[in-house]
Amino acid sequence: MGGFARIGDNEITILGNDAEISTDIDPQEAQQALEIAEADLSRAEGKRQAIEANLALRHE
């Protein structure tokens, strides 16, 4: 996942690799994925694991 955002003139333009329609997102599933990603980040040992966990957290 990645992308760019431009903010200016009271307008936001977003260019992303993928997107989901908000009505397609299951709030319970999203919350569970967030909690797993946060737990992985808190257990990360070393810089590499911390970076990988941080990237996973941002994706969730």
CHARMM internal coordinates of N, CA and C (Angstrom, degrees):
IC EDIT
DIST 1 N 1 CA 1.4438
DIST 1 CA 1 C 1.5156
ANGL 1 N 1 CA 1 C 107.97
DIST 1 C 2 N 1.2731
ANGL 1 CA 1 C 2 N 115.84
DIHE 1 N 1 CA 1 C 2 N 141.30
DIST 2 N 2 CA 1.4490
ANGL 1 C 2 N 2 CA 121.04
DIHE 1 CA 1 C 2 N 2 CA 177.50
DIST 2 CA 2 C 1.5060
ANGL 2 N 2 CA 2 C 109.27
DIHE 1 C 2 N 2 CA 2 C -175.55
DIST 2 C 3 N 1.2921
ANGL 2 CA 2 C 3 N 115.09
DIHE 2 N 2 CA 2 C 3 N 176.51
DIST 3 N 3 CA 1.4512
ANGL 2 C 3 N 3 CA 118.39
DIHE 2 CA 2 C 3 N 3 CA 178.83
DIST 3 CA 3 C 1.5120
ANGL 3 N 3 CA 3 C 111.13
DIHE 2 C 3 N 3 CA 3 C 164.23
DIST 3 C 4 N 1.3062
ANGL 3 CA 3 C 4 N 113.93
DIHE 3 N 3 CA 3 C 4 N -169.63
DIST 4 N 4 CA 1.4543
ANGL 3 C 4 N 4 CA 121.59
DIHE 3 CA 3 C 4 N 4 CA -177.98
DIST 4 CA 4 C 1.5200
ANGL 4 N 4 CA 4 C 108.90
DIHE 3 C 4 N 4 CA 4 C -136.52
DIST 4 C 5 N 1.3221
ANGL 4 CA 4 C 5 N 115.93
DIHE 4 N 4 CA 4 C 5 N 152.85
DIST 5 N 5 CA 1.4583
ANGL 4 C 5 N 5 CA 121.32
DIHE 4 CA 4 C 5 N 5 CA 174.53
DIST 5 CA 5 C 1.5221
ANGL 5 N 5 CA 5 C 108.15
DIHE 4 C 5 N 5 CA 5 C -134.96
DIST 5 C 6 N 1.3235
ANGL 5 CA 5 C 6 N 115.12
DIHE 5 N 5 CA 5 C 6 N 139.66
DIST 6 N 6 CA 1.4651
ANGL 5 C 6 N 6 CA 120.74
DIHE 5 CA 5 C 6 N 6 CA 175.53
DIST 6 CA 6 C 1.5212
ANGL 6 N 6 CA 6 C 106.98
DIHE 5 C 6 N 6 CA 6 C -123.08
DIST 6 C 7 N 1.3231
ANGL 6 CA 6 C 7 N 115.29
DIHE 6 N 6 CA 6 C 7 N 128.38
DIST 7 N 7 CA 1.4551
ANGL 6 C 7 N 7 CA 120.91
DIHE 6 CA 6 C 7 N 7 CA -178.92
DIST 7 CA 7 C 1.5182
ANGL 7 N 7 CA 7 C 107.88
DIHE 6 C 7 N 7 CA 7 C -119.93
DIST 7 C 8 N 1.3078
ANGL 7 CA 7 C 8 N 116.65
DIHE 7 N 7 CA 7 C 8 N 126.92
DIST 8 N 8 CA 1.4562
ANGL 7 C 8 N 8 CA 120.59
DIHE 7 CA 7 C 8 N 8 CA 178.38
DIST 8 CA 8 C 1.5125
ANGL 8 N 8 CA 8 C 111.36
DIHE 7 C 8 N 8 CA 8 C 178.22
DIST 8 C 9 N 1.3075
ANGL 8 CA 8 C 9 N 115.83
DIHE 8 N 8 CA 8 C 9 N 155.34
DIST 9 N 9 CA 1.4643
ANGL 8 C 9 N 9 CA 122.16
DIHE 8 CA 8 C 9 N 9 CA 178.04
DIST 9 CA 9 C 1.5245
ANGL 9 N 9 CA 9 C 111.62
DIHE 8 C 9 N 9 CA 9 C 51.69
DIST 9 C 10 N 1.3444
ANGL 9 CA 9 C 10 N 115.72
DIHE 9 N 9 CA 9 C 10 N 42.83
DIST 10 N 10 CA 1.4651
ANGL 9 C 10 N 10 CA 121.62
DIHE 9 CA 9 C 10 N 10 CA 177.64
DIST 10 CA 10 C 1.5302
ANGL 10 N 10 CA 10 C 112.57
DIHE 9 C 10 N 10 CA 10 C 59.10
DIST 10 C 11 N 1.3357
ANGL 10 CA 10 C 11 N 115.75
DIHE 10 N 10 CA 10 C 11 N 34.03
DIST 11 N 11 CA 1.4602
ANGL 10 C 11 N 11 CA 121.48
DIHE 10 CA 10 C 11 N 11 CA -177.49
DIST 11 CA 11 C 1.5244
ANGL 11 N 11 CA 11 C 109.37
DIHE 10 C 11 N 11 CA 11 C -144.29
DIST 11 C 12 N 1.3207
ANGL 11 CA 11 C 12 N 116.69
DIHE 11 N 11 CA 11 C 12 N 143.92
DIST 12 N 12 CA 1.4625
ANGL 11 C 12 N 12 CA 122.27
DIHE 11 CA 11 C 12 N 12 CA 175.22
DIST 12 CA 12 C 1.5215
ANGL 12 N 12 CA 12 C 107.91
DIHE 11 C 12 N 12 CA 12 C -118.87
DIST 12 C 13 N 1.3359
ANGL 12 CA 12 C 13 N 115.92
DIHE 12 N 12 CA 12 C 13 N 127.93
DIST 13 N 13 CA 1.4579
ANGL 12 C 13 N 13 CA 121.89
DIHE 12 CA 12 C 13 N 13 CA 175.77
DIST 13 CA 13 C 1.5195
ANGL 13 N 13 CA 13 C 107.49
DIHE 12 C 13 N 13 CA 13 C -115.35
DIST 13 C 14 N 1.3324
ANGL 13 CA 13 C 14 N 117.03
DIHE 13 N 13 CA 13 C 14 N 126.59
DIST 14 N 14 CA 1.4613
ANGL 13 C 14 N 14 CA 122.00
DIHE 13 CA 13 C 14 N 14 CA -178.17
DIST 14 CA 14 C 1.5224
ANGL 14 N 14 CA 14 C 109.18
DIHE 13 C 14 N 14 CA 14 C -120.08
DIST 14 C 15 N 1.3272
ANGL 14 CA 14 C 15 N 115.15
DIHE 14 N 14 CA 14 C 15 N 130.72
DIST 15 N 15 CA 1.4599
ANGL 14 C 15 N 15 CA 122.07
DIHE 14 CA 14 C 15 N 15 CA 175.18
DIST 15 CA 15 C 1.5232
ANGL 15 N 15 CA 15 C 106.45
DIHE 14 C 15 N 15 CA 15 C -120.53
DIST 15 C 16 N 1.3241
ANGL 15 CA 15 C 16 N 116.69
DIHE 15 N 15 CA 15 C 16 N 115.33
DIST 16 N 16 CA 1.4612
ANGL 15 C 16 N 16 CA 120.17
DIHE 15 CA 15 C 16 N 16 CA -176.19
DIST 16 CA 16 C 1.5131
ANGL 16 N 16 CA 16 C 112.08
DIHE 15 C 16 N 16 CA 16 C -130.20
DIST 16 C 17 N 1.3258
ANGL 16 CA 16 C 17 N 115.15
DIHE 16 N 16 CA 16 C 17 N 163.24
DIST 17 N 17 CA 1.4597
ANGL 16 C 17 N 17 CA 121.32
DIHE 16 CA 16 C 17 N 17 CA 178.96
DIST 17 CA 17 C 1.5235
ANGL 17 N 17 CA 17 C 112.04
DIHE 16 C 17 N 17 CA 17 C -77.09
DIST 17 C 18 N 1.3262
ANGL 17 CA 17 C 18 N 116.68
DIHE 17 N 17 CA 17 C 18 N -29.57
DIST 18 N 18 CA 1.4544
ANGL 17 C 18 N 18 CA 120.38
DIHE 17 CA 17 C 18 N 18 CA 178.55
DIST 18 CA 18 C 1.5185
ANGL 18 N 18 CA 18 C 109.18
DIHE 17 C 18 N 18 CA 18 C -156.34
DIST 18 C 19 N 1.3179
ANGL 18 CA 18 C 19 N 116.33
DIHE 18 N 18 CA 18 C 19 N 167.95
DIST 19 N 19 CA 1.4614
ANGL 18 C 19 N 19 CA 121.50
DIHE 18 CA 18 C 19 N 19 CA -179.59
DIST 19 CA 19 C 1.5218
ANGL 19 N 19 CA 19 C 108.69
DIHE 18 C 19 N 19 CA 19 C -155.90
DIST 19 C 20 N 1.3207
ANGL 19 CA 19 C 20 N 114.94
DIHE 19 N 19 CA 19 C 20 N 162.37
DIST 20 N 20 CA 1.4587
ANGL 19 C 20 N 20 CA 120.87
DIHE 19 CA 19 C 20 N 20 CA 175.53
DIST 20 CA 20 C 1.5198
ANGL 20 N 20 CA 20 C 108.13
DIHE 19 C 20 N 20 CA 20 C -129.43
DIST 20 C 21 N 1.3087
ANGL 20 CA 20 C 21 N 116.10
DIHE 20 N 20 CA 20 C 21 N 142.98
DIST 21 N 21 CA 1.4538
ANGL 20 C 21 N 21 CA 120.79
DIHE 20 CA 20 C 21 N 21 CA 174.23
DIST 21 CA 21 C 1.5242
ANGL 21 N 21 CA 21 C 107.22
DIHE 20 C 21 N 21 CA 21 C -74.35
DIST 21 C 22 N 1.3239
ANGL 21 CA 21 C 22 N 116.49
DIHE 21 N 21 CA 21 C 22 N 133.65
DIST 22 N 22 CA 1.4622
ANGL 21 C 22 N 22 CA 120.04
DIHE 21 CA 21 C 22 N 22 CA -173.70
DIST 22 CA 22 C 1.5236
ANGL 22 N 22 CA 22 C 112.87
DIHE 21 C 22 N 22 CA 22 C -57.29
DIST 22 C 23 N 1.3104
ANGL 22 CA 22 C 23 N 118.20
DIHE 22 N 22 CA 22 C 23 N -33.18
DIST 23 N 23 CA 1.4677
ANGL 22 C 23 N 23 CA 120.21
DIHE 22 CA 22 C 23 N 23 CA -179.96
DIST 23 CA 23 C 1.5257
ANGL 23 N 23 CA 23 C 112.44
DIHE 22 C 23 N 23 CA 23 C -71.59
DIST 23 C 24 N 1.3364
ANGL 23 CA 23 C 24 N 117.19
DIHE 23 N 23 CA 23 C 24 N -14.66
DIST 24 N 24 CA 1.4644
ANGL 23 C 24 N 24 CA 121.40
DIHE 23 CA 23 C 24 N 24 CA 178.48
DIST 24 CA 24 C 1.5266
ANGL 24 N 24 CA 24 C 112.56
DIHE 23 C 24 N 24 CA 24 C -87.97
DIST 24 C 25 N 1.3298
ANGL 24 CA 24 C 25 N 117.56
DIHE 24 N 24 CA 24 C 25 N -5.98
DIST 25 N 25 CA 1.4634
ANGL 24 C 25 N 25 CA 121.88
DIHE 24 CA 24 C 25 N 25 CA -176.83
DIST 25 CA 25 C 1.5264
ANGL 25 N 25 CA 25 C 109.45
DIHE 24 C 25 N 25 CA 25 C -91.27
DIST 25 C 26 N 1.3291
ANGL 25 CA 25 C 26 N 116.06
DIHE 25 N 25 CA 25 C 26 N 125.46
DIST 26 N 26 CA 1.4655
ANGL 25 C 26 N 26 CA 122.16
DIHE 25 CA 25 C 26 N 26 CA 176.22
DIST 26 CA 26 C 1.5300
ANGL 26 N 26 CA 26 C 107.43
DIHE 25 C 26 N 26 CA 26 C -85.54
DIST 26 C 27 N 1.3410
ANGL 26 CA 26 C 27 N 118.72
DIHE 26 N 26 CA 26 C 27 N 112.57
DIST 27 N 27 CA 1.4676
ANGL 26 C 27 N 27 CA 120.88
DIHE 26 CA 26 C 27 N 27 CA -176.37
DIST 27 CA 27 C 1.5258
ANGL 27 N 27 CA 27 C 113.68
DIHE 26 C 27 N 27 CA 27 C -56.75
DIST 27 C 28 N 1.3298
ANGL 27 CA 27 C 28 N 117.99
DIHE 27 N 27 CA 27 C 28 N -38.95
DIST 28 N 28 CA 1.4647
ANGL 27 C 28 N 28 CA 120.21
DIHE 27 CA 27 C 28 N 28 CA -179.86
DIST 28 CA 28 C 1.5224
ANGL 28 N 28 CA 28 C 111.04
DIHE 27 C 28 N 28 CA 28 C -67.44
DIST 28 C 29 N 1.3186
ANGL 28 CA 28 C 29 N 116.97
DIHE 28 N 28 CA 28 C 29 N -41.15
DIST 29 N 29 CA 1.4617
ANGL 28 C 29 N 29 CA 120.91
DIHE 28 CA 28 C 29 N 29 CA 178.72
DIST 29 CA 29 C 1.5262
ANGL 29 N 29 CA 29 C 110.50
DIHE 28 C 29 N 29 CA 29 C -66.16
DIST 29 C 30 N 1.3183
ANGL 29 CA 29 C 30 N 116.77
DIHE 29 N 29 CA 29 C 30 N -40.46
DIST 30 N 30 CA 1.4654
ANGL 29 C 30 N 30 CA 120.87
DIHE 29 CA 29 C 30 N 30 CA 178.76
DIST 30 CA 30 C 1.5265
ANGL 30 N 30 CA 30 C 110.65
DIHE 29 C 30 N 30 CA 30 C -64.58
DIST 30 C 31 N 1.3331
ANGL 30 CA 30 C 31 N 117.27
DIHE 30 N 30 CA 30 C 31 N -42.17
DIST 31 N 31 CA 1.4611
ANGL 30 C 31 N 31 CA 121.29
DIHE 30 CA 30 C 31 N 31 CA 178.94
DIST 31 CA 31 C 1.5220
ANGL 31 N 31 CA 31 C 110.70
DIHE 30 C 31 N 31 CA 31 C -63.63
DIST 31 C 32 N 1.3219
ANGL 31 CA 31 C 32 N 116.75
DIHE 31 N 31 CA 31 C 32 N -42.08
DIST 32 N 32 CA 1.4672
ANGL 31 C 32 N 32 CA 120.76
DIHE 31 CA 31 C 32 N 32 CA 179.16
DIST 32 CA 32 C 1.5316
ANGL 32 N 32 CA 32 C 110.68
DIHE 31 C 32 N 32 CA 32 C -63.90
DIST 32 C 33 N 1.3214
ANGL 32 CA 32 C 33 N 117.38
DIHE 32 N 32 CA 32 C 33 N -42.89
DIST 33 N 33 CA 1.4652
ANGL 32 C 33 N 33 CA 120.92
DIHE 32 CA 32 C 33 N 33 CA 178.94
DIST 33 CA 33 C 1.5252
ANGL 33 N 33 CA 33 C 110.56
DIHE 32 C 33 N 33 CA 33 C -63.65
DIST 33 C 34 N 1.3361
ANGL 33 CA 33 C 34 N 116.88
DIHE 33 N 33 CA 33 C 34 N -39.18
DIST 34 N 34 CA 1.4625
ANGL 33 C 34 N 34 CA 120.92
DIHE 33 CA 33 C 34 N 34 CA 178.06
DIST 34 CA 34 C 1.5223
ANGL 34 N 34 CA 34 C 110.68
DIHE 33 C 34 N 34 CA 34 C -63.97
DIST 34 C 35 N 1.3140
ANGL 34 CA 34 C 35 N 117.31
DIHE 34 N 34 CA 34 C 35 N -44.58
DIST 35 N 35 CA 1.4646
ANGL 34 C 35 N 35 CA 121.03
DIHE 34 CA 34 C 35 N 35 CA -179.90
DIST 35 CA 35 C 1.5275
ANGL 35 N 35 CA 35 C 111.62
DIHE 34 C 35 N 35 CA 35 C -63.34
DIST 35 C 36 N 1.3196
ANGL 35 CA 35 C 36 N 117.29
DIHE 35 N 35 CA 35 C 36 N -39.69
DIST 36 N 36 CA 1.4682
ANGL 35 C 36 N 36 CA 120.98
DIHE 35 CA 35 C 36 N 36 CA 177.33
DIST 36 CA 36 C 1.5245
ANGL 36 N 36 CA 36 C 110.21
DIHE 35 C 36 N 36 CA 36 C -64.00
DIST 36 C 37 N 1.3294
ANGL 36 CA 36 C 37 N 116.97
DIHE 36 N 36 CA 36 C 37 N -44.60
DIST 37 N 37 CA 1.4645
ANGL 36 C 37 N 37 CA 120.81
DIHE 36 CA 36 C 37 N 37 CA -179.77
DIST 37 CA 37 C 1.5265
ANGL 37 N 37 CA 37 C 110.90
DIHE 36 C 37 N 37 CA 37 C -64.26
DIST 37 C 38 N 1.3406
ANGL 37 CA 37 C 38 N 117.66
DIHE 37 N 37 CA 37 C 38 N -40.18
DIST 38 N 38 CA 1.4657
ANGL 37 C 38 N 38 CA 120.77
DIHE 37 CA 37 C 38 N 38 CA 178.24
DIST 38 CA 38 C 1.5289
ANGL 38 N 38 CA 38 C 110.88
DIHE 37 C 38 N 38 CA 38 C -65.64
DIST 38 C 39 N 1.3220
ANGL 38 CA 38 C 39 N 117.07
DIHE 38 N 38 CA 38 C 39 N -39.47
DIST 39 N 39 CA 1.4668
ANGL 38 C 39 N 39 CA 120.76
DIHE 38 CA 38 C 39 N 39 CA 178.39
DIST 39 CA 39 C 1.5231
ANGL 39 N 39 CA 39 C 110.49
DIHE 38 C 39 N 39 CA 39 C -65.40
DIST 39 C 40 N 1.3249
ANGL 39 CA 39 C 40 N 117.09
DIHE 39 N 39 CA 39 C 40 N -41.92
DIST 40 N 40 CA 1.4667
ANGL 39 C 40 N 40 CA 120.69
DIHE 39 CA 39 C 40 N 40 CA 177.72
DIST 40 CA 40 C 1.5211
ANGL 40 N 40 CA 40 C 110.65
DIHE 39 C 40 N 40 CA 40 C -60.92
DIST 40 C 41 N 1.3266
ANGL 40 CA 40 C 41 N 116.89
DIHE 40 N 40 CA 40 C 41 N -40.29
DIST 41 N 41 CA 1.4638
ANGL 40 C 41 N 41 CA 120.68
DIHE 40 CA 40 C 41 N 41 CA 179.50
DIST 41 CA 41 C 1.5248
ANGL 41 N 41 CA 41 C 110.58
DIHE 40 C 41 N 41 CA 41 C -65.43
DIST 41 C 42 N 1.3229
ANGL 41 CA 41 C 42 N 117.25
DIHE 41 N 41 CA 41 C 42 N -40.81
DIST 42 N 42 CA 1.4691
ANGL 41 C 42 N 42 CA 119.60
DIHE 41 CA 41 C 42 N 42 CA -178.81
DIST 42 CA 42 C 1.5290
ANGL 42 N 42 CA 42 C 112.21
DIHE 41 C 42 N 42 CA 42 C -69.72
DIST 42 C 43 N 1.3509
ANGL 42 CA 42 C 43 N 117.54
DIHE 42 N 42 CA 42 C 43 N -24.39
DIST 43 N 43 CA 1.4686
ANGL 42 C 43 N 43 CA 121.22
DIHE 42 CA 42 C 43 N 43 CA 179.86
DIST 43 CA 43 C 1.5289
ANGL 43 N 43 CA 43 C 113.01
DIHE 42 C 43 N 43 CA 43 C -94.67
DIST 43 C 44 N 1.3077
ANGL 43 CA 43 C 44 N 117.08
DIHE 43 N 43 CA 43 C 44 N -1.47
DIST 44 N 44 CA 1.4667
ANGL 43 C 44 N 44 CA 120.30
DIHE 43 CA 43 C 44 N 44 CA -175.58
DIST 44 CA 44 C 1.5272
ANGL 44 N 44 CA 44 C 110.60
DIHE 43 C 44 N 44 CA 44 C -60.71
DIST 44 C 45 N 1.3265
ANGL 44 CA 44 C 45 N 114.49
DIHE 44 N 44 CA 44 C 45 N 133.96
DIST 45 N 45 CA 1.4616
ANGL 44 C 45 N 45 CA 121.12
DIHE 44 CA 44 C 45 N 45 CA 176.78
DIST 45 CA 45 C 1.5171
ANGL 45 N 45 CA 45 C 107.54
DIHE 44 C 45 N 45 CA 45 C -116.27
DIST 45 C 46 N 1.2917
ANGL 45 CA 45 C 46 N 115.84
DIHE 45 N 45 CA 45 C 46 N 117.11
DIST 46 N 46 CA 1.4537
ANGL 45 C 46 N 46 CA 120.08
DIHE 45 CA 45 C 46 N 46 CA 179.69
DIST 46 CA 46 C 1.5229
ANGL 46 N 46 CA 46 C 111.81
DIHE 45 C 46 N 46 CA 46 C 92.65
DIST 46 C 47 N 1.3090
ANGL 46 CA 46 C 47 N 113.74
DIHE 46 N 46 CA 46 C 47 N 162.15
DIST 47 N 47 CA 1.4608
ANGL 46 C 47 N 47 CA 121.00
DIHE 46 CA 46 C 47 N 47 CA -174.97
DIST 47 CA 47 C 1.5304
ANGL 47 N 47 CA 47 C 112.21
DIHE 46 C 47 N 47 CA 47 C -64.98
DIST 47 C 48 N 1.3351
ANGL 47 CA 47 C 48 N 116.51
DIHE 47 N 47 CA 47 C 48 N -42.40
DIST 48 N 48 CA 1.4682
ANGL 47 C 48 N 48 CA 119.52
DIHE 47 CA 47 C 48 N 48 CA -177.27
DIST 48 CA 48 C 1.5256
ANGL 48 N 48 CA 48 C 111.53
DIHE 47 C 48 N 48 CA 48 C -62.52
DIST 48 C 49 N 1.3260
ANGL 48 CA 48 C 49 N 116.98
DIHE 48 N 48 CA 48 C 49 N -47.00
DIST 49 N 49 CA 1.4643
ANGL 48 C 49 N 49 CA 120.23
DIHE 48 CA 48 C 49 N 49 CA 179.29
DIST 49 CA 49 C 1.5233
ANGL 49 N 49 CA 49 C 111.03
DIHE 48 C 49 N 49 CA 49 C -63.39
DIST 49 C 50 N 1.3258
ANGL 49 CA 49 C 50 N 116.50
DIHE 49 N 49 CA 49 C 50 N -37.81
DIST 50 N 50 CA 1.4629
ANGL 49 C 50 N 50 CA 120.03
DIHE 49 CA 49 C 50 N 50 CA 179.11
DIST 50 CA 50 C 1.5255
ANGL 50 N 50 CA 50 C 110.71
DIHE 49 C 50 N 50 CA 50 C -64.45
DIST 50 C 51 N 1.3202
ANGL 50 CA 50 C 51 N 116.77
DIHE 50 N 50 CA 50 C 51 N -41.96
DIST 51 N 51 CA 1.4668
ANGL 50 C 51 N 51 CA 120.51
DIHE 50 CA 50 C 51 N 51 CA 178.47
DIST 51 CA 51 C 1.5248
ANGL 51 N 51 CA 51 C 110.49
DIHE 50 C 51 N 51 CA 51 C -64.35
DIST 51 C 52 N 1.3267
ANGL 51 CA 51 C 52 N 116.83
DIHE 51 N 51 CA 51 C 52 N -45.77
DIST 52 N 52 CA 1.4667
ANGL 51 C 52 N 52 CA 120.60
DIHE 51 CA 51 C 52 N 52 CA 179.79
DIST 52 CA 52 C 1.5268
ANGL 52 N 52 CA 52 C 111.12
DIHE 51 C 52 N 52 CA 52 C -62.52
DIST 52 C 53 N 1.3213
ANGL 52 CA 52 C 53 N 117.18
DIHE 52 N 52 CA 52 C 53 N -42.12
DIST 53 N 53 CA 1.4607
ANGL 52 C 53 N 53 CA 120.87
DIHE 52 CA 52 C 53 N 53 CA 179.42
DIST 53 CA 53 C 1.5252
ANGL 53 N 53 CA 53 C 110.86
DIHE 52 C 53 N 53 CA 53 C -67.07
DIST 53 C 54 N 1.3246
ANGL 53 CA 53 C 54 N 116.58
DIHE 53 N 53 CA 53 C 54 N -38.05
DIST 54 N 54 CA 1.4619
ANGL 53 C 54 N 54 CA 120.66
DIHE 53 CA 53 C 54 N 54 CA 178.30
DIST 54 CA 54 C 1.5243
ANGL 54 N 54 CA 54 C 110.70
DIHE 53 C 54 N 54 CA 54 C -64.78
DIST 54 C 55 N 1.3132
ANGL 54 CA 54 C 55 N 117.07
DIHE 54 N 54 CA 54 C 55 N -41.54
DIST 55 N 55 CA 1.4656
ANGL 54 C 55 N 55 CA 120.68
DIHE 54 CA 54 C 55 N 55 CA 177.60
DIST 55 CA 55 C 1.5272
ANGL 55 N 55 CA 55 C 110.89
DIHE 54 C 55 N 55 CA 55 C -63.80
DIST 55 C 56 N 1.3243
ANGL 55 CA 55 C 56 N 116.78
DIHE 55 N 55 CA 55 C 56 N -40.95
DIST 56 N 56 CA 1.4665
ANGL 55 C 56 N 56 CA 120.52
DIHE 55 CA 55 C 56 N 56 CA 177.99
DIST 56 CA 56 C 1.5252
ANGL 56 N 56 CA 56 C 110.37
DIHE 55 C 56 N 56 CA 56 C -64.25
DIST 56 C 57 N 1.3286
ANGL 56 CA 56 C 57 N 116.92
DIHE 56 N 56 CA 56 C 57 N -39.57
DIST 57 N 57 CA 1.4600
ANGL 56 C 57 N 57 CA 121.11
DIHE 56 CA 56 C 57 N 57 CA 179.10
DIST 57 CA 57 C 1.5205
ANGL 57 N 57 CA 57 C 110.62
DIHE 56 C 57 N 57 CA 57 C -64.21
DIST 57 C 58 N 1.3076
ANGL 57 CA 57 C 58 N 117.29
DIHE 57 N 57 CA 57 C 58 N -41.77
DIST 58 N 58 CA 1.4721
ANGL 57 C 58 N 58 CA 120.49
DIHE 57 CA 57 C 58 N 58 CA 178.80
DIST 58 CA 58 C 1.5224
ANGL 58 N 58 CA 58 C 111.22
DIHE 57 C 58 N 58 CA 58 C -64.56
DIST 58 C 59 N 1.3212
ANGL 58 CA 58 C 59 N 115.65
DIHE 58 N 58 CA 58 C 59 N -33.33
DIST 59 N 59 CA 1.4681
ANGL 58 C 59 N 59 CA 119.34
DIHE 58 CA 58 C 59 N 59 CA -179.55
DIST 59 CA 59 C 1.5196
ANGL 59 N 59 CA 59 C 110.92
DIHE 58 C 59 N 59 CA 59 C -69.44
DIST 59 C 60 N 1.3157
ANGL 59 CA 59 C 60 N 116.84
DIHE 59 N 59 CA 59 C 60 N -33.04
DIST 60 N 60 CA 1.4614
ANGL 59 C 60 N 60 CA 120.33
DIHE 59 CA 59 C 60 N 60 CA -179.14
DIST 60 CA 60 C 1.4958
ANGL 60 N 60 CA 60 C 108.32
DIHE 59 C 60 N 60 CA 60 C -75.64
END
COOR INIT
IC SEED 1 N 1 CA 1 C
IC BUILD
